Amino acid sequence: MNEMLINSRDLRFQLYELLGIEALTQRERFAEHSRETFDAALETARQIAEEQFAPHNRKGDENEPVFRDGRAETIPETKTAWHAFAEAGFLAAHHDAEDGGMQMPTTIQQACHGYFFAANVSTAAYPFLTVAAGNLLGAHGSAEQKERWLPPMLDGRFSGTMALTEPHAGSSLGDLRTRAIPQDDGSYRIVGNKIYISGGEQDITDNIVHMVIARIEGA
């Protein structure tokens, strides 16, 4: 079988024969799943990756996003791929069913992501950053923050980023100088500089939710 991205037989060997991933369906959280649902997710990921991500891999490299008239512009195929990823439920796949997710095991979710990495890592960065930002918000956000920001991030209306790197520190996050100053209303005023914010500006989603790492003043 001529496969563009990942050898499906190798992938299923890793999942089912080596890792024994089907055993997860015995757990309450994954009781609604089966090998059939896992395979369906993998096949959907393969199809979307091959049809919507891979074809513009080179074009994306040759036509980087530009900032024109106060707006960032990406090639149209990037937005099309984003919507295909979101509409298939991959932004919310591992979240609770009550939140619009599929309660997919992380192992299967990451296996699905492998197809998108193989197809087009540049375009895949937009949804993958959003998945990561959503994980952070879900684990540490307040109830109000999660209610306000998570639904549009999980259905693809908003994207997410990680604002980590600073000009003087590079990858040494312990040397960051960005400060979070507590305010009377419980919010924080952020003061500092960040660079290399992947997806920090784009024309794909209605809004962008930035996760900014900062040191609380006095910490």
Z-matrix of the N, CA and C atoms (Angstrom, degrees):
N
C 1 1.469
C 2 1.525 1 109.58
N 3 1.303 2 116.69 1 124.89
C 4 1.454 3 121.55 2 -179.00
C 5 1.523 4 109.46 3 -86.13
N 6 1.331 5 117.14 4 107.96
C 7 1.460 6 121.78 5 -177.30
C 8 1.519 7 110.46 6 -114.55
N 9 1.319 8 115.50 7 136.89
C 10 1.450 9 121.23 8 -172.70
C 11 1.519 10 113.52 9 -73.15
N 12 1.339 11 117.64 10 -39.29
C 13 1.462 12 120.61 11 -165.56
C 14 1.521 13 114.15 12 -112.69
N 15 1.319 14 116.89 13 -63.40
C 16 1.457 15 122.71 14 -176.20
C 17 1.519 16 108.55 15 -132.11
N 18 1.320 17 117.14 16 139.69
C 19 1.451 18 120.55 17 176.37
C 20 1.524 19 108.77 18 -71.20
N 21 1.322 20 116.36 19 112.78
C 22 1.465 21 121.19 20 -174.93
C 23 1.520 22 112.12 21 -62.59
N 24 1.326 23 116.52 22 -35.81
C 25 1.463 24 118.86 23 178.60
C 26 1.532 25 110.64 24 -64.10
N 27 1.318 26 117.55 25 -42.95
C 28 1.458 27 120.59 26 177.92
C 29 1.527 28 110.86 27 -62.06
N 30 1.339 29 115.68 28 -42.60
C 31 1.461 30 119.52 29 -178.35
C 32 1.527 31 110.85 30 -64.16
N 33 1.308 32 116.68 31 -45.36
C 34 1.465 33 119.29 32 -179.15
C 35 1.531 34 111.90 33 -69.14
N 36 1.323 35 117.26 34 -30.75
C 37 1.468 36 119.70 35 173.32
C 38 1.525 37 109.97 36 -60.84
N 39 1.329 38 115.75 37 -46.21
C 40 1.466 39 119.87 38 179.41
C 41 1.531 40 111.40 39 -61.09
N 42 1.322 41 116.53 40 -43.72
C 43 1.461 42 120.57 41 -174.77
C 44 1.525 43 112.86 42 -74.54
N 45 1.314 44 116.25 43 -48.49
C 46 1.464 45 119.68 44 -169.58
C 47 1.522 46 114.42 45 -95.62
N 48 1.331 47 116.32 46 -36.96
C 49 1.462 48 118.74 47 -176.14
C 50 1.529 49 112.30 48 -93.12
N 51 1.306 50 116.96 49 -37.32
C 52 1.468 51 119.57 50 -179.68
C 53 1.530 52 111.36 51 -86.53
N 54 1.334 53 116.64 52 -51.69
C 55 1.463 54 120.62 53 -176.13
C 56 1.528 55 113.50 54 -87.69
N 57 1.322 56 117.53 55 -18.76
C 58 1.463 57 119.90 56 -178.69
C 59 1.517 58 112.55 57 59.23
N 60 1.331 59 115.44 58 46.37
C 61 1.460 60 121.50 59 -171.27
C 62 1.526 61 113.04 60 -64.58
N 63 1.336 62 117.77 61 -22.88
C 64 1.457 63 119.81 62 179.54
C 65 1.527 64 112.53 63 -61.55
N 66 1.332 65 116.87 64 -23.33
C 67 1.468 66 120.05 65 -179.90
C 68 1.529 67 111.44 66 -62.40
N 69 1.322 68 117.71 67 -22.37
C 70 1.463 69 120.34 68 179.17
C 71 1.519 70 112.10 69 -64.49
N 72 1.325 71 117.32 70 -24.54
C 73 1.466 72 119.86 71 -178.93
C 74 1.528 73 112.04 72 -68.38
N 75 1.331 74 117.13 73 -10.87
C 76 1.461 75 120.75 74 176.82
C 77 1.530 76 111.44 75 -79.72
N 78 1.319 77 116.34 76 -12.85
C 79 1.463 78 120.72 77 178.28
C 80 1.526 79 109.45 78 -85.33
N 81 1.325 80 114.92 79 146.81
C 82 1.459 81 119.81 80 -174.40
C 83 1.523 82 112.15 81 -56.79
N 84 1.318 83 117.25 82 -41.14
C 85 1.464 84 119.71 83 -175.94
C 86 1.528 85 112.01 84 -62.40
N 87 1.330 86 116.93 85 -31.11
C 88 1.464 87 120.25 86 -175.33
C 89 1.522 88 112.32 87 -110.88
N 90 1.318 89 117.11 88 18.90
C 91 1.466 90 120.89 89 -174.19
C 92 1.530 91 113.05 90 -64.44
N 93 1.319 92 117.24 91 -26.16
C 94 1.463 93 120.30 92 -179.95
C 95 1.526 94 112.32 93 -79.98
N 96 1.333 95 116.62 94 -5.32
C 97 1.460 96 120.30 95 -177.86
C 98 1.520 97 111.24 96 -97.84
N 99 1.321 98 114.73 97 166.49
C 100 1.456 99 122.82 98 178.60
C 101 1.528 100 107.05 99 -156.10
N 102 1.297 101 116.23 100 176.09
C 103 1.461 102 118.59 101 175.46
C 104 1.527 103 110.44 102 -58.98
N 105 1.325 104 116.26 103 -33.28
C 106 1.465 105 119.77 104 -179.88
C 107 1.526 106 111.44 105 -64.48
N 108 1.331 107 117.58 106 -42.84
C 109 1.471 108 119.01 107 179.55
C 110 1.520 109 110.68 108 -69.90
N 111 1.335 110 116.63 109 -36.11
C 112 1.462 111 119.22 110 176.51
C 113 1.524 112 110.62 111 -62.71
N 114 1.337 113 115.87 112 -46.84
C 115 1.463 114 119.75 113 -179.76
C 116 1.527 115 111.49 114 -63.90
N 117 1.334 116 116.69 115 -35.26
C 118 1.466 117 119.93 116 178.93
C 119 1.524 118 110.56 117 -64.77
N 120 1.331 119 116.78 118 -40.97
C 121 1.469 120 120.47 119 177.87
C 122 1.518 121 110.71 120 -64.52
N 123 1.325 122 116.95 121 -43.87
C 124 1.460 123 121.15 122 179.59
C 125 1.530 124 111.13 123 -62.83
N 126 1.315 125 116.64 124 -41.61
C 127 1.461 126 120.55 125 -179.39
C 128 1.528 127 110.82 126 -68.09
N 129 1.329 128 116.66 127 -38.60
C 130 1.467 129 119.98 128 177.52
C 131 1.519 130 110.28 129 -63.91
N 132 1.329 131 116.24 130 -43.03
C 133 1.463 132 120.49 131 178.54
C 134 1.526 133 110.52 132 -61.83
N 135 1.327 134 116.34 133 -44.75
C 136 1.470 135 119.74 134 179.59
C 137 1.524 136 111.14 135 -59.32
N 138 1.321 137 115.61 136 -46.02
C 139 1.459 138 119.72 137 -176.78
C 140 1.523 139 111.61 138 -64.36
N 141 1.333 140 117.19 139 -46.74
C 142 1.463 141 119.99 140 -179.53
C 143 1.525 142 110.67 141 -65.48
N 144 1.330 143 116.54 142 -40.31
C 145 1.460 144 119.97 143 -179.96
C 146 1.525 145 111.26 144 -62.85
N 147 1.319 146 116.40 145 -42.40
C 148 1.465 147 119.84 146 -179.18
C 149 1.523 148 112.59 147 -71.26
N 150 1.336 149 116.46 148 -37.49
C 151 1.465 150 119.59 149 -173.06
C 152 1.522 151 113.90 150 -90.28
N 153 1.346 152 117.41 151 -31.75
C 154 1.463 153 119.97 152 -172.49
C 155 1.532 154 114.07 153 -113.06
N 156 1.326 155 117.97 154 -20.95
C 157 1.464 156 120.84 155 -177.38
C 158 1.528 157 112.74 156 -105.28
N 159 1.314 158 116.84 157 -50.44
C 160 1.465 159 120.16 158 -174.45
C 161 1.534 160 114.28 159 -62.55
N 162 1.339 161 119.61 160 -40.04
C 163 1.470 162 118.72 161 -173.70
C 164 1.530 163 114.59 162 -60.07
N 165 1.334 164 118.64 163 -28.30
C 166 1.468 165 118.64 164 -177.92
C 167 1.534 166 112.58 165 -107.23
N 168 1.327 167 116.79 166 18.19
C 169 1.466 168 119.75 167 179.47
C 170 1.533 169 111.12 168 -56.78
N 171 1.309 170 116.44 169 -52.10
C 172 1.460 171 120.52 170 -179.64
C 173 1.530 172 110.79 171 -68.32
N 174 1.329 173 116.41 172 -42.36
C 175 1.463 174 119.36 173 -178.83
C 176 1.522 175 110.88 174 -59.46
N 177 1.330 176 116.86 175 -38.60
C 178 1.454 177 120.04 176 178.51
C 179 1.516 178 112.55 177 -63.72
N 180 1.341 179 116.58 178 -38.19
C 181 1.459 180 120.30 179 177.34
C 182 1.523 181 111.44 180 -66.76
N 183 1.322 182 115.57 181 -36.50
C 184 1.467 183 119.75 182 -176.75
C 185 1.527 184 112.66 183 -83.46
N 186 1.338 185 116.90 184 -13.05
C 187 1.468 186 121.34 185 -179.54
C 188 1.530 187 108.85 186 -133.18
N 189 1.312 188 115.32 187 76.16
C 190 1.456 189 120.38 188 -178.48
C 191 1.532 190 110.62 189 -64.46
N 192 1.336 191 117.42 190 155.95
C 193 1.465 192 119.47 191 175.88
C 194 1.529 193 110.68 192 -55.93
N 195 1.322 194 115.78 193 144.27
C 196 1.470 195 121.10 194 179.09
C 197 1.525 196 109.06 195 -125.57
N 198 1.320 197 115.28 196 156.41
C 199 1.464 198 121.51 197 177.10
C 200 1.516 199 107.57 198 -107.22
N 201 1.333 200 116.26 199 112.39
C 202 1.465 201 120.54 200 -174.20
C 203 1.531 202 109.38 201 -134.25
N 204 1.338 203 115.60 202 127.46
C 205 1.466 204 121.84 203 178.04
C 206 1.529 205 112.06 204 53.62
N 207 1.318 206 114.99 205 41.37
C 208 1.463 207 120.04 206 175.93
C 209 1.511 208 115.52 207 80.50
N 210 1.344 209 117.44 208 8.37
C 211 1.468 210 120.63 209 -179.16
C 212 1.519 211 110.40 210 -134.54
N 213 1.318 212 114.73 211 144.84
C 214 1.456 213 119.89 212 173.38
C 215 1.526 214 108.97 213 -81.86
N 216 1.319 215 116.45 214 141.68
C 217 1.456 216 121.36 215 -179.87
C 218 1.525 217 109.43 216 -126.64
N 219 1.323 218 116.09 217 128.84
C 220 1.457 219 121.98 218 173.79
C 221 1.522 220 108.73 219 -113.07
N 222 1.308 221 117.06 220 165.10
C 223 1.461 222 118.94 221 177.15
C 224 1.531 223 108.65 222 -66.98
N 225 1.323 224 118.56 223 147.84
C 226 1.470 225 121.20 224 -174.93
C 227 1.523 226 113.88 225 -57.33
N 228 1.323 227 117.37 226 -32.01
C 229 1.460 228 120.88 227 -177.34
C 230 1.526 229 112.11 228 -62.56
N 231 1.320 230 116.87 229 -27.96
C 232 1.466 231 119.86 230 179.73
C 233 1.525 232 110.53 231 -64.30
N 234 1.323 233 116.14 232 -43.92
C 235 1.462 234 120.56 233 179.51
C 236 1.523 235 111.06 234 -67.21
N 237 1.313 236 117.27 235 -39.26
C 238 1.463 237 121.11 236 178.14
C 239 1.528 238 110.60 237 -61.57
N 240 1.324 239 116.12 238 -43.10
C 241 1.463 240 120.87 239 179.49
C 242 1.519 241 110.59 240 -65.24
N 243 1.324 242 116.89 241 -41.87
C 244 1.469 243 121.23 242 177.80
C 245 1.529 244 110.47 243 -56.42
N 246 1.312 245 116.57 244 -48.80
C 247 1.468 246 120.32 245 -177.36
C 248 1.532 247 111.13 246 -64.83
N 249 1.314 248 117.30 247 -37.54
C 250 1.460 249 119.89 248 178.08
C 251 1.525 250 110.70 249 -63.73
N 252 1.312 251 116.71 250 -41.87
C 253 1.472 252 122.75 251 178.38
C 254 1.526 253 109.91 252 -63.01
N 255 1.342 254 115.91 253 -47.15
C 256 1.470 255 120.75 254 -177.59
C 257 1.522 256 111.63 255 -67.30
N 258 1.318 257 117.02 256 -44.77
C 259 1.465 258 120.75 257 -176.60
C 260 1.530 259 111.79 258 -66.28
N 261 1.332 260 117.00 259 -25.85
C 262 1.464 261 120.61 260 176.92
C 263 1.528 262 111.91 261 -78.70
N 264 1.335 263 116.78 262 -7.14
C 265 1.458 264 120.75 263 175.89
C 266 1.509 265 115.18 264 89.96
N 267 1.328 266 118.30 265 10.05
C 268 1.460 267 119.45 266 -174.86
C 269 1.531 268 113.75 267 -73.98
N 270 1.336 269 118.01 268 -21.82
C 271 1.469 270 118.97 269 176.30
C 272 1.530 271 110.97 270 -67.90
N 273 1.326 272 116.42 271 -28.58
C 274 1.463 273 121.17 272 -174.71
C 275 1.519 274 112.60 273 -114.75
N 276 1.327 275 118.06 274 8.87
C 277 1.463 276 121.34 275 -168.29
C 278 1.522 277 113.98 276 -52.91
N 279 1.321 278 118.51 277 -41.63
C 280 1.466 279 121.02 278 -174.50
C 281 1.528 280 112.97 279 -91.87
N 282 1.314 281 117.77 280 -0.29
C 283 1.469 282 120.93 281 -179.36
C 284 1.521 283 110.94 282 -81.67
N 285 1.336 284 115.40 283 167.23
C 286 1.458 285 121.13 284 -179.32
C 287 1.523 286 110.77 285 -61.05
N 288 1.322 287 115.46 286 148.68
C 289 1.462 288 120.57 287 178.65
C 290 1.522 289 111.24 288 -60.47
N 291 1.325 290 117.72 289 -35.75
C 292 1.465 291 120.88 290 -178.84
C 293 1.518 292 112.04 291 -67.78
N 294 1.336 293 116.47 292 -17.77
C 295 1.463 294 121.09 293 177.33
C 296 1.523 295 111.97 294 -99.34
N 297 1.323 296 116.54 295 9.52
C 298 1.454 297 120.39 296 179.64
C 299 1.511 298 114.11 297 94.05
N 300 1.341 299 117.01 298 6.95
C 301 1.455 300 120.60 299 -179.65
C 302 1.510 301 112.80 300 -91.57
N 303 1.320 302 115.60 301 -179.96
C 304 1.459 303 121.84 302 -179.87
C 305 1.532 304 111.95 303 -109.18
N 306 1.344 305 116.84 304 0.29
C 307 1.464 306 121.35 305 -175.82
C 308 1.530 307 110.48 306 51.27
N 309 1.318 308 114.39 307 43.47
C 310 1.454 309 121.76 308 -179.45
C 311 1.532 310 109.87 309 -77.84
N 312 1.323 311 119.64 310 135.12
C 313 1.465 312 119.89 311 174.78
C 314 1.518 313 110.67 312 -56.71
N 315 1.306 314 116.58 313 142.23
C 316 1.464 315 120.56 314 -178.71
C 317 1.522 316 111.30 315 -59.17
N 318 1.325 317 117.63 316 -34.12
C 319 1.464 318 120.28 317 179.93
C 320 1.521 319 111.13 318 -60.72
N 321 1.325 320 117.37 319 -43.21
C 322 1.460 321 120.73 320 178.25
C 323 1.521 322 109.98 321 -69.54
N 324 1.335 323 116.46 322 -41.08
C 325 1.464 324 119.75 323 177.82
C 326 1.528 325 110.65 324 -56.95
N 327 1.330 326 117.00 325 -45.84
C 328 1.460 327 120.21 326 -178.68
C 329 1.524 328 111.68 327 -68.60
N 330 1.330 329 116.92 328 -33.21
C 331 1.465 330 119.66 329 175.70
C 332 1.525 331 110.36 330 -63.89
N 333 1.338 332 116.06 331 -41.04
C 334 1.471 333 120.32 332 174.95
C 335 1.517 334 110.75 333 -61.33
N 336 1.323 335 116.29 334 -43.10
C 337 1.462 336 120.25 335 179.74
C 338 1.528 337 111.35 336 -60.36
N 339 1.321 338 116.59 337 -29.97
C 340 1.455 339 119.22 338 -179.55
C 341 1.513 340 112.95 339 -57.41
N 342 1.331 341 116.48 340 -35.84
C 343 1.466 342 119.41 341 177.60
C 344 1.527 343 111.38 342 -62.66
N 345 1.333 344 116.28 343 -40.80
C 346 1.465 345 119.83 344 -177.65
C 347 1.524 346 111.27 345 -72.11
N 348 1.335 347 116.13 346 -37.27
C 349 1.464 348 119.05 347 174.62
C 350 1.529 349 109.93 348 -60.11
N 351 1.324 350 116.25 349 -44.98
C 352 1.458 351 120.25 350 -177.99
C 353 1.525 352 111.77 351 -66.34
N 354 1.322 353 116.39 352 -31.48
C 355 1.471 354 120.43 353 -175.30
C 356 1.517 355 112.98 354 -80.03
N 357 1.346 356 116.19 355 -43.36
C 358 1.466 357 118.94 356 -171.90
C 359 1.521 358 108.84 357 -170.49
N 360 1.313 359 116.26 358 89.16
C 361 1.463 360 119.26 359 -173.80
C 362 1.528 361 111.92 360 -66.82
N 363 1.331 362 117.92 361 -28.53
C 364 1.466 363 120.41 362 -178.79
C 365 1.529 364 111.41 363 -67.23
N 366 1.340 365 116.37 364 -50.06
C 367 1.458 366 119.44 365 178.77
C 368 1.519 367 111.00 366 -69.80
N 369 1.329 368 117.58 367 -36.16
C 370 1.463 369 121.05 368 179.66
C 371 1.517 370 112.29 369 -62.76
N 372 1.335 371 117.02 370 -23.38
C 373 1.467 372 119.73 371 -178.79
C 374 1.523 373 111.56 372 -61.12
N 375 1.322 374 118.54 373 -33.21
C 376 1.467 375 120.29 374 -179.14
C 377 1.530 376 111.87 375 -62.37
N 378 1.332 377 119.84 376 -54.29
C 379 1.462 378 118.30 377 178.04
C 380 1.516 379 113.39 378 -69.23
N 381 1.331 380 117.85 379 -34.17
C 382 1.466 381 118.67 380 -177.67
C 383 1.526 382 111.19 381 -67.73
N 384 1.323 383 117.91 382 -38.39
C 385 1.466 384 120.58 383 174.93
C 386 1.524 385 110.30 384 -63.24
N 387 1.322 386 116.27 385 -36.46
C 388 1.465 387 120.23 386 179.79
C 389 1.525 388 110.77 387 -68.67
N 390 1.325 389 117.09 388 -40.82
C 391 1.467 390 120.49 389 175.76
C 392 1.524 391 109.97 390 -59.03
N 393 1.332 392 116.57 391 -45.39
C 394 1.468 393 120.27 392 -179.19
C 395 1.527 394 111.78 393 -64.91
N 396 1.329 395 116.07 394 -43.42
C 397 1.465 396 119.66 395 178.82
C 398 1.525 397 110.51 396 -63.67
N 399 1.323 398 116.69 397 -39.03
C 400 1.461 399 120.47 398 177.30
C 401 1.517 400 111.82 399 -64.47
N 402 1.341 401 117.20 400 -38.07
C 403 1.463 402 120.74 401 176.27
C 404 1.521 403 111.06 402 -60.78
N 405 1.330 404 115.71 403 -44.11
C 406 1.466 405 120.29 404 -179.50
C 407 1.522 406 110.78 405 -64.25
N 408 1.310 407 115.62 406 -44.26
C 409 1.459 408 120.08 407 179.83
C 410 1.531 409 110.66 408 -64.76
N 411 1.323 410 116.16 409 -42.05
C 412 1.453 411 119.40 410 -179.95
C 413 1.517 412 113.09 411 -64.84
N 414 1.335 413 116.89 412 -33.67
C 415 1.469 414 120.98 413 -177.35
C 416 1.520 415 112.57 414 -82.63
N 417 1.334 416 117.85 415 -33.01
C 418 1.457 417 119.93 416 -169.98
C 419 1.526 418 114.67 417 -126.81
N 420 1.320 419 118.31 418 -7.36
C 421 1.456 420 120.23 419 -178.80
C 422 1.516 421 111.88 420 -75.10
N 423 1.326 422 115.28 421 157.95
C 424 1.459 423 120.34 422 174.89
C 425 1.523 424 109.11 423 -74.06
N 426 1.311 425 116.24 424 166.28
C 427 1.461 426 119.98 425 178.30
C 428 1.523 427 110.33 426 -59.29
N 429 1.327 428 116.86 427 -39.90
C 430 1.463 429 120.61 428 179.75
C 431 1.524 430 111.18 429 -65.38
N 432 1.339 431 116.87 430 -43.36
C 433 1.463 432 120.53 431 179.38
C 434 1.520 433 111.49 432 -63.25
N 435 1.315 434 116.46 433 -43.99
C 436 1.466 435 120.04 434 -179.60
C 437 1.520 436 111.28 435 -64.98
N 438 1.309 437 117.03 436 -39.93
C 439 1.464 438 120.48 437 179.42
C 440 1.524 439 111.39 438 -65.26
N 441 1.328 440 115.75 439 -35.62
C 442 1.460 441 120.01 440 -176.23
C 443 1.531 442 112.84 441 -80.64
N 444 1.318 443 117.21 442 -40.13
C 445 1.457 444 119.95 443 -168.77
C 446 1.521 445 115.41 444 -106.07
N 447 1.334 446 117.59 445 -31.98
C 448 1.462 447 118.45 446 -174.20
C 449 1.536 448 114.24 447 -65.77
N 450 1.333 449 120.16 448 -47.61
C 451 1.466 450 118.35 449 -177.79
C 452 1.521 451 114.21 450 -53.85
N 453 1.351 452 119.87 451 -48.07
C 454 1.469 453 117.85 452 179.82
C 455 1.526 454 113.49 453 -70.52
N 456 1.345 455 117.38 454 -21.88
C 457 1.462 456 119.17 455 175.43
C 458 1.526 457 110.52 456 -75.97
N 459 1.315 458 116.61 457 -35.59
C 460 1.462 459 120.13 458 -177.47
C 461 1.526 460 112.76 459 -77.73
N 462 1.339 461 116.67 460 -24.78
C 463 1.470 462 117.47 461 179.55
C 464 1.532 463 112.80 462 -99.61
N 465 1.341 464 116.55 463 0.05
C 466 1.458 465 119.44 464 172.08
C 467 1.507 466 116.43 465 96.79
N 468 1.340 467 118.17 466 2.67
C 469 1.464 468 119.29 467 177.93
C 470 1.523 469 111.46 468 -76.16
N 471 1.328 470 117.68 469 -33.83
C 472 1.459 471 123.04 470 178.09
C 473 1.532 472 108.66 471 -116.17
N 474 1.314 473 116.02 472 148.89
C 475 1.461 474 120.60 473 172.27
C 476 1.525 475 108.75 474 -109.65
N 477 1.322 476 116.15 475 174.48
C 478 1.459 477 120.32 476 -179.96
C 479 1.511 478 110.96 477 -134.56
N 480 1.328 479 115.25 478 156.41
C 481 1.466 480 120.72 479 177.08
C 482 1.529 481 109.28 480 -135.73
N 483 1.322 482 114.80 481 172.26
C 484 1.459 483 122.51 482 171.55
C 485 1.524 484 107.56 483 -123.90
N 486 1.329 485 117.08 484 110.30
C 487 1.465 486 122.01 485 -179.77
C 488 1.522 487 108.19 486 -95.22
N 489 1.322 488 116.61 487 93.63
C 490 1.462 489 121.74 488 -172.73
C 491 1.531 490 113.11 489 -113.37
N 492 1.340 491 117.02 490 -55.90
C 493 1.457 492 122.33 491 -167.70
C 494 1.529 493 112.80 492 -71.07
N 495 1.345 494 115.21 493 139.38
C 496 1.466 495 121.52 494 177.17
C 497 1.531 496 109.86 495 -120.11
N 498 1.349 497 117.35 496 152.34
C 499 1.467 498 120.84 497 -172.84
C 500 1.522 499 114.23 498 -54.60
N 501 1.327 500 117.82 499 -39.71
C 502 1.463 501 121.00 500 -174.55
C 503 1.521 502 113.35 501 -87.13
N 504 1.345 503 116.91 502 -14.99
C 505 1.458 504 120.12 503 -169.72
C 506 1.517 505 114.36 504 -107.12
N 507 1.337 506 118.18 505 -23.40
C 508 1.450 507 119.56 506 -175.03
C 509 1.519 508 110.55 507 60.94
N 510 1.321 509 116.67 508 -127.39
C 511 1.467 510 121.09 509 -179.40
C 512 1.522 511 112.94 510 -89.51
N 513 1.342 512 117.68 511 1.50
C 514 1.466 513 121.09 512 179.68
C 515 1.525 514 109.58 513 -84.36
N 516 1.323 515 116.32 514 84.23
C 517 1.457 516 119.93 515 -174.07
C 518 1.520 517 112.46 516 -67.12
N 519 1.325 518 116.82 517 -20.18
C 520 1.461 519 119.26 518 176.98
C 521 1.525 520 112.30 519 -67.19
N 522 1.335 521 117.05 520 -17.36
C 523 1.467 522 121.30 521 -179.43
C 524 1.524 523 112.58 522 -96.35
N 525 1.319 524 117.73 523 10.58
C 526 1.461 525 119.38 524 -177.49
C 527 1.533 526 111.61 525 -64.05
N 528 1.313 527 115.28 526 149.81
C 529 1.468 528 121.56 527 179.79
C 530 1.525 529 112.73 528 -116.10
N 531 1.312 530 117.89 529 -8.17
C 532 1.459 531 120.39 530 179.53
C 533 1.521 532 109.38 531 -60.69
N 534 1.330 533 115.68 532 130.69
C 535 1.463 534 121.23 533 -175.05
C 536 1.523 535 111.37 534 -110.35
N 537 1.303 536 115.39 535 145.92
C 538 1.463 537 122.94 536 172.63
C 539 1.519 538 107.11 537 -113.14
N 540 1.312 539 116.76 538 111.33
C 541 1.461 540 121.95 539 -174.39
C 542 1.529 541 109.08 540 -101.04
N 543 1.322 542 118.42 541 115.03
C 544 1.471 543 120.76 542 -178.44
C 545 1.523 544 111.98 543 -60.42
N 546 1.335 545 116.31 544 138.62
C 547 1.449 546 122.95 545 177.42
C 548 1.528 547 110.27 546 -111.50
N 549 1.318 548 116.42 547 162.02
C 550 1.466 549 120.95 548 -176.09
C 551 1.529 550 112.60 549 -61.40
N 552 1.329 551 117.09 550 -28.23
C 553 1.468 552 119.77 551 -177.29
C 554 1.528 553 113.11 552 -87.36
N 555 1.338 554 116.87 553 7.00
C 556 1.459 555 120.51 554 178.41
C 557 1.516 556 114.26 555 93.58
N 558 1.332 557 117.66 556 -8.52
C 559 1.460 558 121.14 557 177.41
C 560 1.527 559 109.77 558 -85.72
N 561 1.325 560 115.64 559 -179.75
C 562 1.464 561 120.92 560 177.98
C 563 1.519 562 109.43 561 -128.56
N 564 1.310 563 115.35 562 142.18
C 565 1.458 564 120.60 563 171.41
C 566 1.526 565 107.09 564 -94.19
N 567 1.336 566 116.77 565 124.57
C 568 1.457 567 121.82 566 -177.12
C 569 1.528 568 109.26 567 -97.80
N 570 1.338 569 116.65 568 127.04
C 571 1.461 570 122.45 569 179.62
C 572 1.523 571 108.33 570 -129.24
N 573 1.331 572 117.15 571 121.34
C 574 1.454 573 120.35 572 178.93
C 575 1.513 574 111.70 573 157.77
N 576 1.317 575 116.64 574 -172.14
C 577 1.459 576 122.92 575 -178.62
C 578 1.522 577 110.27 576 -128.61
N 579 1.337 578 115.69 577 139.22
C 580 1.455 579 122.13 578 175.40
C 581 1.527 580 108.53 579 -128.19
N 582 1.324 581 116.04 580 148.15
C 583 1.465 582 121.10 581 176.57
C 584 1.525 583 108.77 582 -130.90
N 585 1.335 584 115.90 583 167.22
C 586 1.466 585 121.79 584 177.11
C 587 1.528 586 111.98 585 55.42
N 588 1.311 587 117.73 586 48.01
C 589 1.461 588 120.80 587 177.18
C 590 1.524 589 107.55 588 -88.26
N 591 1.308 590 116.36 589 95.86
C 592 1.466 591 120.22 590 -178.61
C 593 1.523 592 109.90 591 -60.96
N 594 1.332 593 115.62 592 129.34
C 595 1.455 594 119.89 593 -178.50
C 596 1.511 595 113.72 594 72.08
N 597 1.330 596 117.01 595 15.65
C 598 1.462 597 120.81 596 -176.02
C 599 1.517 598 113.66 597 -64.24
N 600 1.321 599 116.46 598 -27.83
C 601 1.467 600 121.95 599 172.74
C 602 1.519 601 107.88 600 -140.12
N 603 1.320 602 116.73 601 133.51
C 604 1.464 603 121.18 602 178.49
C 605 1.525 604 109.12 603 -162.36
N 606 1.307 605 115.70 604 170.06
C 607 1.469 606 121.31 605 -179.91
C 608 1.526 607 111.09 606 -113.32
N 609 1.323 608 116.49 607 28.34
C 610 1.463 609 121.43 608 -174.14
C 611 1.518 610 112.03 609 -93.11
N 612 1.336 611 117.22 610 -42.30
C 613 1.463 612 121.58 611 -174.34
C 614 1.526 613 110.89 612 -118.25
N 615 1.331 614 115.72 613 168.55
C 616 1.457 615 121.40 614 -179.45
C 617 1.520 616 112.41 615 -71.99
N 618 1.320 617 116.80 616 -27.60
C 619 1.458 618 120.74 617 -176.29
C 620 1.513 619 108.81 618 -154.15
N 621 1.337 620 116.71 619 161.85
C 622 1.462 621 122.90 620 179.88
C 623 1.527 622 108.07 621 -128.36
N 624 1.322 623 116.74 622 126.02
C 625 1.463 624 122.35 623 -179.98
C 626 1.523 625 108.03 624 -101.48
N 627 1.327 626 116.43 625 114.96
C 628 1.461 627 121.42 626 -177.36
C 629 1.525 628 110.83 627 -95.85
N 630 1.331 629 116.29 628 126.67
C 631 1.451 630 122.44 629 171.27
C 632 1.529 631 106.91 630 -95.63
N 633 1.335 632 116.71 631 110.08
C 634 1.457 633 122.02 632 -173.34
C 635 1.525 634 109.36 633 -108.05
N 636 1.326 635 116.54 634 121.67
C 637 1.450 636 119.34 635 175.79
C 638 1.520 637 108.85 636 -84.11
N 639 1.311 638 116.23 637 126.38
C 640 1.460 639 122.17 638 -176.77
C 641 1.532 640 108.84 639 -148.30
N 642 1.305 641 114.82 640 155.74
C 643 1.462 642 120.14 641 179.44
C 644 1.524 643 109.56 642 -94.49
N 645 1.321 644 116.84 643 123.07
C 646 1.457 645 120.20 644 178.20
C 647 1.521 646 108.99 645 -61.41
N 648 1.313 647 116.21 646 130.88
C 649 1.459 648 120.99 647 -176.24
C 650 1.517 649 110.55 648 -55.96
N 651 1.323 650 115.37 649 125.59
C 652 1.456 651 120.98 650 -178.54
C 653 1.503 652 114.21 651 97.59
N 654 1.345 653 117.44 652 -13.01
C 655 1.466 654 120.29 653 -179.52
C 656 1.529 655 110.39 654 -75.81
